[in-house]
Amino acid sequence: MAVEKKFLPLLALVAALVPLAAAEDILGARDGMHFSLEARAANKDGSLPTYKNPKASIEARVNDLLPRMTVQEKVSQLYALYFCLEHLSNTYHHQQRIQGDLNGWMNLTDPLDNTLVFNQTGLEEMMEFKGGSIWAGYLTPYEKLVYGINIGQRYLMENTTLGIPALIQSEGLHGFTDNGTIFPSPIGLAASFNTNLVSQVAGVAATEAEGLGINHMFAPVLDLSRELRWGRVEENFGEDHFLTGEIGHAFVTGMQSGTRRNTSSTAFARVASTCKHFAAFGSPQGGLLIDRQRNIAQVSGGERELRTEYLKPFNRACLESLSIMTAYSSYDGIPAIANTRK
């Protein structure tokens, strides 16, 4: 008997649901590497999952955790995008962020205010979609900064299914941004030609950041200063790729050396250093600044120049760094974030 076309979508839906209805214990705990929503944070026998075992290897913890995660949780860990309105010169414009923000549940507009309160709604909304990394680079009293970080981390660990703490991020190009000890700008540090000194500077920034709960620092900058109209020349280590690589390597070593306090034996660095901006970011065709400091003017050059000049500092300094940031610009018309060239 022929089936009317209007019933075909319904029959297709029923056919798709039949296997699910027959699946064994579909809403309960399951064996193997697949978990239901109700059983993702614990093993079937109630034992501690491998990903929560501080003595397990990093590889084992990752392999145990990933199958437990939903797509939304993975997206929240990897990438989050939001827009906010910022008042500037009596006009409003959209400010784009690519991570969570401590200011989402704390009022950090006044650098002298030390009121220890937080916004519960803002906290919950922030952690739902932007819980993987949290920006905390604010000039605020340390007591308030630590209070806000602890509120966020405790929420993630105690009020989310998997209990994954966030990367807490700040800047540290020449000292810890959050009211830390300030040293000469990076281009001045490089002028010392003293790798041991630069390593000590990075170590001071890491020590100050670690004590407040920061575990991810956006430094060093390994761009080459070959376009003086670019608005971030002072963040670089100069125009020479060899010097930039050596100073950058010393910086990464100083920032990551040592063991973070009160952590497991698998934690082999105090703070994650971030090499940026990969690659050829600091030599644009112009000095246009968009969103204050984000220079996205394109960089022009050939394959040989890219490999012999711009990539050399990253090859020297970043093989041991725990983080890397892509350039915002394009090289020869190809955006760095989408460049598949090997």
Sine and cosine of phi, psi and omega as CSV:
sin_phi,cos_phi,sin_psi,cos_psi,sin_omega,cos_omega
0.00,0.00,0.74,-0.67,-0.02,-1.00
-0.95,0.31,0.59,-0.81,0.02,-1.00
-0.98,-0.20,0.75,-0.66,0.01,-1.00
-0.89,0.45,0.58,-0.81,-0.07,-1.00
-0.87,0.49,-0.49,0.87,-0.06,-1.00
-0.93,0.36,-0.32,0.95,0.00,-1.00
-1.00,-0.05,-0.16,0.99,-0.07,-1.00
-0.87,0.49,-0.70,0.71,0.04,-1.00
-0.87,0.50,-0.63,0.78,0.01,-1.00
-0.91,0.42,-0.68,0.74,0.02,-1.00
-0.90,0.43,-0.60,0.80,0.03,-1.00
-0.90,0.44,-0.64,0.77,0.02,-1.00
-0.91,0.42,-0.70,0.71,0.02,-1.00
-0.87,0.49,-0.68,0.73,0.00,-1.00
-0.89,0.46,-0.57,0.82,0.01,-1.00
-0.95,0.30,-0.51,0.86,-0.05,-1.00
-0.99,0.13,-0.41,0.91,-0.05,-1.00
-0.85,0.52,-0.75,0.66,0.02,-1.00
-0.87,0.49,-0.59,0.81,0.01,-1.00
-0.91,0.41,-0.65,0.76,-0.02,-1.00
-0.91,0.41,-0.49,0.87,-0.03,-1.00
-1.00,0.05,-0.15,0.99,-0.03,-1.00
-0.91,0.42,0.63,-0.78,-0.07,-1.00
-0.97,0.26,0.82,-0.57,0.10,-0.99
0.78,0.63,0.80,0.60,-0.15,-0.99
-0.90,0.43,-0.44,0.90,-0.03,-1.00
-0.97,-0.24,0.03,1.00,-0.02,-1.00
-0.96,-0.28,-0.21,-0.98,0.03,-1.00
-0.94,0.35,0.55,-0.84,-0.02,-1.00
-0.75,-0.67,0.45,-0.89,0.05,-1.00
-0.97,0.23,0.14,-0.99,0.09,-1.00
0.98,0.19,-0.37,-0.93,-0.11,-0.99
-0.99,-0.17,0.42,0.91,0.05,-1.00
-0.80,-0.60,0.65,-0.76,-0.12,-0.99
-0.71,-0.70,0.58,-0.81,0.08,-1.00
-0.99,0.14,0.19,-0.98,0.00,-1.00
-0.88,0.48,-0.50,0.87,-0.05,-1.00
-0.99,0.12,-0.23,0.97,-0.13,-0.99
-0.83,-0.55,0.22,0.97,-0.14,-0.99
-0.95,0.30,-0.42,0.91,-0.08,-1.00
-1.00,-0.10,0.07,1.00,-0.01,-1.00
-0.51,-0.86,0.43,-0.90,0.10,-1.00
-0.98,0.22,0.26,-0.97,-0.06,-1.00
-0.86,0.50,-0.57,0.82,-0.02,-1.00
-1.00,0.03,0.10,0.99,0.03,-1.00
1.00,0.08,0.02,1.00,-0.01,-1.00
-0.97,0.23,0.24,-0.97,-0.03,-1.00
-0.94,0.34,0.78,-0.62,0.04,-1.00
-0.88,0.48,0.46,-0.89,-0.01,-1.00
-0.86,0.50,-0.59,0.81,-0.06,-1.00
-0.92,0.38,-0.28,0.96,0.06,-1.00
-0.99,-0.15,0.05,1.00,-0.01,-1.00
-1.00,0.00,0.95,-0.32,-0.06,-1.00
-0.91,0.42,-0.29,0.96,-0.01,-1.00
-1.00,0.01,-0.20,0.98,0.02,-1.00
-0.97,0.25,0.40,-0.92,0.01,-1.00
-0.93,0.36,0.37,-0.93,0.01,-1.00
-0.87,0.49,-0.68,0.74,-0.01,-1.00
-0.87,0.48,-0.68,0.73,-0.01,-1.00
-0.91,0.40,-0.62,0.78,-0.01,-1.00
-0.93,0.38,-0.66,0.75,0.02,-1.00
-0.91,0.42,-0.71,0.71,-0.01,-1.00
-0.89,0.45,-0.50,0.87,0.04,-1.00
-0.98,0.18,-0.54,0.84,-0.10,-1.00
-0.98,0.20,-0.72,0.70,-0.14,-0.99
-0.82,0.58,-0.70,0.72,0.00,-1.00
-0.92,0.40,-0.28,0.96,-0.01,-1.00
-0.99,0.11,-0.22,0.98,-0.16,-0.99
-1.00,-0.02,0.60,-0.80,0.14,-0.99
-0.99,0.15,0.22,-0.97,0.03,-1.00
-0.87,0.49,-0.67,0.74,-0.01,-1.00
-0.89,0.46,-0.64,0.77,0.03,-1.00
-0.91,0.41,-0.61,0.79,0.04,-1.00
-0.92,0.39,-0.67,0.74,0.03,-1.00
-0.89,0.45,-0.66,0.75,0.01,-1.00
-0.88,0.47,-0.57,0.82,0.02,-1.00
-0.96,0.29,-0.59,0.81,-0.15,-0.99
-1.00,-0.04,-0.62,0.78,-0.16,-0.99
-0.39,-0.92,0.66,-0.75,0.09,-1.00
-0.55,-0.83,0.68,-0.74,-0.07,-1.00
-0.76,-0.66,0.77,-0.64,0.10,-0.99
-0.53,-0.85,0.27,-0.96,0.02,-1.00
-0.85,-0.52,0.61,-0.79,0.10,-1.00
-0.70,-0.72,0.39,-0.92,0.02,-1.00
-1.00,-0.02,0.76,-0.65,-0.01,-1.00
-0.84,-0.54,0.72,-0.69,-0.03,-1.00
-1.00,0.09,0.84,-0.54,-0.02,-1.00
-0.51,-0.86,0.89,-0.46,0.03,-1.00
0.82,0.57,0.70,0.72,0.05,-1.00
0.90,0.44,0.27,0.96,0.07,-1.00
-0.78,-0.62,0.43,-0.90,0.02,-1.00
-0.95,-0.31,0.66,-0.76,0.08,-1.00
-0.61,-0.79,0.36,-0.93,0.00,-1.00
-0.98,0.19,0.75,-0.66,0.11,-0.99
-0.95,-0.32,0.81,-0.59,-0.09,-1.00
-0.99,-0.11,0.75,-0.66,0.06,-1.00
-0.86,-0.51,0.46,-0.89,0.01,-1.00
-0.87,-0.49,0.28,0.96,0.07,-1.00
-0.45,-0.89,0.12,-0.99,0.09,-1.00
-0.91,0.41,0.18,-0.98,-0.11,-0.99
-0.59,-0.81,0.76,-0.65,0.02,-1.00
-0.85,0.53,-0.48,0.88,0.01,-1.00
-0.94,0.33,-0.13,0.99,0.04,-1.00
-0.94,0.34,-0.42,0.91,0.05,-1.00
-0.78,-0.62,-0.05,1.00,0.09,-1.00
-0.86,-0.52,0.53,-0.85,0.09,-1.00
-1.00,-0.04,0.98,-0.21,-0.09,-1.00
-0.92,-0.40,0.45,0.89,-0.03,-1.00
-0.98,0.22,-0.42,0.91,-0.02,-1.00
-0.94,-0.34,0.92,-0.38,-0.06,-1.00
-0.92,0.39,-0.21,0.98,0.00,-1.00
-0.98,-0.20,-0.19,0.98,-0.05,-1.00
-0.97,0.24,0.72,-0.70,-0.03,-1.00
-0.83,-0.56,0.51,0.86,0.02,-1.00
-0.96,0.30,0.83,-0.56,-0.07,-1.00
-0.99,-0.12,0.95,0.30,0.07,-1.00
-0.72,-0.69,0.34,-0.94,0.02,-1.00
-0.59,-0.80,0.30,-0.95,-0.03,-1.00
-0.99,-0.15,0.93,-0.38,-0.07,-1.00
-0.90,0.43,-0.66,0.75,0.00,-1.00
-0.90,0.44,-0.70,0.71,0.04,-1.00
-0.88,0.47,-0.62,0.78,0.03,-1.00
-0.88,0.47,-0.74,0.67,-0.05,-1.00
-0.91,0.41,-0.67,0.74,0.01,-1.00
-0.92,0.40,-0.64,0.77,0.00,-1.00
-0.89,0.45,-0.70,0.72,-0.09,-1.00
-0.97,0.26,-0.36,0.93,-0.01,-1.00
-0.93,0.37,-0.62,0.79,-0.09,-1.00
-0.87,-0.49,-0.24,0.97,-0.09,-1.00
-0.72,-0.69,0.66,0.75,-0.12,-0.99
-1.00,0.00,0.00,1.00,-0.05,-1.00
-0.99,0.14,-0.60,0.80,-0.01,-1.00
-0.59,-0.81,0.66,-0.75,-0.09,-1.00
-0.81,-0.59,0.82,-0.57,0.06,-1.00
-0.98,0.20,0.76,-0.65,-0.05,-1.00
-0.70,-0.71,0.45,0.89,-0.02,-1.00
-1.00,0.09,0.97,0.26,-0.05,-1.00
-0.81,-0.58,0.53,-0.85,0.14,-0.99
-1.00,0.08,0.98,-0.18,-0.05,-1.00
-0.47,-0.89,0.42,-0.91,0.03,-1.00
-0.81,0.58,0.63,-0.78,-0.07,-1.00
-0.86,0.51,-0.59,0.80,0.00,-1.00
-0.86,0.50,-0.67,0.74,0.00,-1.00
-0.94,0.33,-0.63,0.78,0.02,-1.00
-0.88,0.47,-0.75,0.66,-0.01,-1.00
-0.91,0.42,-0.63,0.77,0.03,-1.00
-0.86,0.51,-0.74,0.67,-0.01,-1.00
-0.90,0.43,-0.66,0.75,0.03,-1.00
-0.90,0.44,-0.70,0.71,0.00,-1.00
-0.90,0.44,-0.62,0.79,0.05,-1.00
-0.87,0.50,-0.73,0.69,-0.02,-1.00
-0.91,0.42,-0.72,0.69,-0.02,-1.00
-0.92,0.39,-0.64,0.77,0.02,-1.00
-0.91,0.40,-0.61,0.80,0.04,-1.00
-0.89,0.46,-0.72,0.69,-0.02,-1.00
-0.89,0.46,-0.64,0.77,-0.09,-1.00
-0.99,0.12,-0.42,0.91,-0.09,-1.00
-0.93,-0.36,-0.28,0.96,-0.10,-0.99
-0.81,-0.59,0.21,0.98,0.13,-0.99
-0.87,-0.49,0.36,-0.93,-0.12,-0.99
-0.86,0.51,-0.74,0.67,-0.12,-0.99
-1.00,-0.07,-0.30,0.95,0.07,-1.00
0.92,0.40,0.66,0.75,-0.03,-1.00
-1.00,-0.02,0.88,-0.48,0.05,-1.00
-0.94,0.34,0.31,-0.95,-0.08,-1.00
-0.99,-0.11,0.34,-0.94,0.26,-0.96
-0.98,0.21,0.83,-0.56,0.02,-1.00
-0.98,-0.20,0.87,-0.50,-0.25,-0.97
-0.92,-0.40,0.52,-0.85,0.11,-0.99
-0.39,-0.92,-0.04,-1.00,0.01,-1.00
-0.97,-0.24,0.41,-0.91,0.03,-1.00
-0.34,-0.94,0.70,0.71,-0.06,-1.00
-0.89,0.45,-0.64,0.77,0.03,-1.00
-0.56,-0.83,0.74,0.67,-0.03,-1.00
0.80,-0.60,0.39,-0.92,-0.04,-1.00
-0.93,0.37,0.83,-0.55,-0.10,-0.99
-0.87,0.49,-0.62,0.79,-0.12,-0.99
-0.98,0.21,0.94,0.33,0.04,-1.00
0.87,0.49,0.48,0.88,0.01,-1.00
-1.00,0.04,-0.04,-1.00,0.05,-1.00
-0.92,0.39,0.77,-0.64,-0.06,-1.00
-0.96,-0.27,0.73,-0.68,0.03,-1.00
-0.91,-0.42,0.11,-0.99,0.04,-1.00
-0.83,0.55,0.43,-0.91,0.03,-1.00
-0.84,0.55,0.41,-0.91,-0.04,-1.00
-0.80,0.60,-0.63,0.78,-0.01,-1.00
-0.92,0.40,-0.46,0.89,0.09,-1.00
-0.97,0.23,-0.61,0.79,0.06,-1.00
-0.88,0.47,-0.65,0.76,0.00,-1.00
-0.91,0.40,-0.50,0.86,0.00,-1.00
-0.92,0.40,-0.26,0.97,0.06,-1.00
-0.97,0.25,-0.38,0.92,-0.07,-1.00
0.81,0.59,0.49,0.87,-0.10,-1.00
-0.88,-0.48,0.99,-0.12,-0.05,-1.00
-0.92,0.39,-0.58,0.81,0.01,-1.00
-0.90,0.43,-0.65,0.76,0.01,-1.00
-0.91,0.42,-0.70,0.72,0.00,-1.00
-0.90,0.44,-0.62,0.78,0.03,-1.00
-0.89,0.46,-0.63,0.78,0.04,-1.00
-0.92,0.39,-0.63,0.78,0.04,-1.00
-0.87,0.49,-0.74,0.67,0.02,-1.00
-0.89,0.46,-0.58,0.81,0.03,-1.00
-0.90,0.43,-0.62,0.78,0.05,-1.00
-0.89,0.45,-0.70,0.71,0.01,-1.00
-0.87,0.49,-0.66,0.75,0.00,-1.00
-0.92,0.40,-0.66,0.75,0.00,-1.00
-0.88,0.47,-0.70,0.71,-0.01,-1.00
-0.92,0.39,-0.63,0.77,-0.01,-1.00
-0.94,0.34,-0.68,0.73,-0.04,-1.00
-0.86,0.50,-0.66,0.75,-0.05,-1.00
-0.90,0.44,-0.31,0.95,-0.03,-1.00
-0.97,-0.25,0.03,1.00,0.03,-1.00
0.99,-0.17,0.06,1.00,0.07,-1.00
-0.98,0.19,0.72,-0.70,0.01,-1.00
-0.77,-0.64,0.11,0.99,-0.05,-1.00
-0.56,-0.83,0.91,-0.42,-0.07,-1.00
-0.92,-0.40,0.70,-0.72,0.01,-1.00
-1.00,0.03,0.98,0.18,0.01,-1.00
-0.16,-0.99,0.53,-0.85,0.17,0.99
-0.99,-0.11,0.20,-0.98,0.13,-0.99
-1.00,-0.06,0.82,-0.58,-0.06,-1.00
-0.91,-0.41,0.35,0.94,0.08,-1.00
-0.96,0.29,0.40,-0.92,0.00,-1.00
-0.99,-0.17,0.77,-0.63,-0.06,-1.00
-0.99,0.14,1.00,0.10,-0.02,-1.00
-0.86,-0.52,0.08,1.00,0.09,-1.00
-0.72,-0.70,0.98,-0.17,-0.15,-0.99
-0.95,0.32,-0.24,0.97,0.08,-1.00
-0.97,0.23,-0.27,0.96,0.02,-1.00
-0.90,0.43,0.69,-0.73,-0.14,-0.99
-0.99,0.16,0.15,0.99,-0.07,-1.00
-0.76,-0.65,0.48,0.88,-0.04,-1.00
-0.87,0.50,-0.60,0.80,-0.06,-1.00
-0.92,0.39,-0.27,0.96,0.00,-1.00
-0.99,0.15,-0.24,0.97,-0.07,-1.00
-1.00,-0.01,0.12,-0.99,0.06,-1.00
-0.98,-0.19,0.28,0.96,0.06,-1.00
0.91,-0.42,-0.21,-0.98,-0.09,-1.00
-0.99,-0.14,-0.19,0.98,-0.09,-1.00
-1.00,-0.05,0.79,-0.61,-0.07,-1.00
-0.94,0.35,-0.53,0.85,0.00,-1.00
-0.93,0.36,-0.75,0.66,0.01,-1.00
-0.88,0.47,-0.68,0.74,0.01,-1.00
-0.88,0.48,-0.66,0.75,0.02,-1.00
-0.91,0.41,-0.68,0.73,-0.02,-1.00
-0.93,0.37,-0.71,0.70,0.02,-1.00
-0.91,0.40,-0.64,0.77,0.02,-1.00
-0.89,0.45,-0.67,0.75,0.03,-1.00
-0.89,0.46,-0.66,0.75,0.04,-1.00
-0.90,0.45,-0.62,0.78,0.00,-1.00
-0.91,0.41,-0.75,0.67,0.01,-1.00
-0.87,0.49,-0.68,0.73,0.00,-1.00
-0.88,0.48,-0.71,0.71,-0.01,-1.00
-0.92,0.40,-0.60,0.80,-0.05,-1.00
-0.96,0.27,-0.58,0.81,-0.10,-1.00
-0.99,-0.10,-0.23,0.97,-0.06,-1.00
-0.92,0.39,0.55,-0.84,0.01,-1.00
0.99,-0.13,0.10,-1.00,-0.03,-1.00
-0.92,-0.38,0.71,-0.71,0.02,-1.00
-0.92,0.38,0.66,-0.75,-0.04,-1.00
-0.92,0.39,0.59,-0.80,0.08,-1.00
0.86,0.52,0.63,0.77,0.03,-1.00
-0.82,-0.57,0.13,-0.99,-0.03,-1.00
-0.97,0.25,0.16,-0.99,-0.01,-1.00
-0.94,0.35,-0.29,0.96,0.02,-1.00
-0.99,0.14,-0.18,0.98,0.04,-1.00
-0.99,0.14,0.97,-0.26,-0.14,-0.99
-0.98,-0.22,0.19,0.98,0.05,-1.00
-0.57,-0.82,0.54,-0.84,0.03,-1.00
-0.95,0.31,-0.73,0.68,-0.07,-1.00
-0.64,-0.77,0.62,-0.78,0.06,-1.00
-0.99,0.17,0.83,-0.56,0.07,-1.00
-1.00,0.01,0.59,-0.81,-0.03,-1.00
-0.89,-0.46,0.92,-0.38,0.11,-0.99
-0.98,0.19,0.73,-0.69,-0.02,-1.00
-0.48,-0.88,0.42,-0.91,0.05,1.00
-0.90,-0.43,0.85,-0.53,-0.17,-0.99
-1.00,0.10,0.94,-0.34,0.00,1.00
-0.58,-0.81,0.23,-0.97,0.04,-1.00
0.88,0.47,0.56,0.83,-0.11,-0.99
-0.98,0.22,-0.53,0.85,-0.20,-0.98
-1.00,0.04,0.20,0.98,-0.02,-1.00
-0.78,-0.63,0.87,0.50,-0.06,-1.00
-0.98,0.22,0.15,-0.99,0.02,-1.00
-0.96,0.29,-0.35,0.94,0.02,-1.00
-0.57,-0.82,-0.02,-1.00,-0.03,-1.00
-0.95,-0.31,0.40,0.92,-0.07,-1.00
-0.90,0.43,0.78,-0.63,0.06,-1.00
-0.96,-0.29,0.84,-0.54,0.05,-1.00
-0.90,-0.44,0.71,-0.71,-0.10,-1.00
0.84,0.54,0.73,0.68,0.08,-1.00
0.94,0.35,-0.88,0.47,-0.10,-0.99
-0.84,-0.54,0.00,1.00,-0.10,-1.00
-1.00,-0.05,1.00,-0.10,-0.05,-1.00
-0.99,0.12,0.88,-0.48,-0.04,-1.00
-0.87,-0.49,0.28,0.96,0.09,-1.00
-0.90,0.43,0.61,-0.79,-0.10,-0.99
-0.95,0.33,0.41,-0.91,0.05,-1.00
-0.94,-0.35,0.74,-0.68,0.00,-1.00
-0.93,-0.36,0.67,-0.74,0.01,-1.00
0.08,-1.00,0.21,-0.98,-0.03,-1.00
-0.99,-0.12,0.02,-1.00,0.00,-1.00
-0.89,0.46,-0.67,0.74,-0.03,-1.00
-0.91,0.42,-0.70,0.71,0.01,-1.00
-0.89,0.46,-0.63,0.78,0.01,-1.00
-0.88,0.48,-0.71,0.70,-0.09,-1.00
-0.98,0.18,-0.56,0.83,-0.06,-1.00
-1.00,0.02,-0.30,0.96,-0.04,-1.00
-0.87,-0.49,-0.90,0.44,-0.19,-0.98
-0.96,0.29,-0.54,0.84,-0.04,-1.00
-1.00,0.07,-0.31,0.95,-0.05,-1.00
-0.84,0.54,-0.73,0.68,0.00,-1.00
-0.88,0.48,-0.59,0.81,0.00,-1.00
-0.93,0.36,-0.61,0.79,0.03,-1.00
-0.90,0.44,-0.56,0.83,0.00,-1.00
-0.99,0.16,-0.68,0.74,-0.20,-0.98
-0.99,-0.11,-0.39,0.92,-0.26,-0.96
-0.94,-0.33,0.02,1.00,-0.01,-1.00
-0.91,0.42,-0.40,0.92,0.00,-1.00
-0.94,-0.35,-0.03,1.00,0.03,-1.00
-0.96,0.28,0.50,-0.86,-0.07,-1.00
-1.00,-0.02,-0.01,1.00,-0.05,-1.00
-0.44,-0.90,0.47,-0.88,0.05,-1.00
-0.58,-0.81,0.60,-0.80,-0.01,-1.00
-0.89,-0.45,0.74,-0.67,0.01,-1.00
-0.97,0.24,0.34,-0.94,0.10,-1.00
-0.95,0.30,0.42,-0.91,0.06,-1.00
-1.00,0.06,-0.22,0.97,-0.15,-0.99
-1.00,-0.09,-0.11,-0.99,0.08,-1.00
-0.88,-0.47,0.43,-0.90,0.08,-1.00
-0.87,-0.49,0.87,-0.50,-0.10,-1.00
0.81,0.59,0.62,0.78,0.08,-1.00
1.00,0.09,-0.04,1.00,-0.01,-1.00
-0.96,-0.27,0.88,-0.47,0.01,-1.00
-0.84,0.54,0.68,-0.74,-0.04,-1.00
-0.86,0.50,-0.58,0.82,-0.06,-1.00
-0.94,0.35,-0.30,0.95,-0.04,-1.00
-0.85,-0.53,0.30,0.96,-0.04,-1.00
-1.00,0.05,0.89,-0.45,-0.04,-1.00
-0.98,-0.17,0.16,0.99,-0.01,-1.00
-0.89,0.45,0.68,-0.73,-0.02,-1.00
-0.94,-0.35,0.00,0.00,0.00,0.00
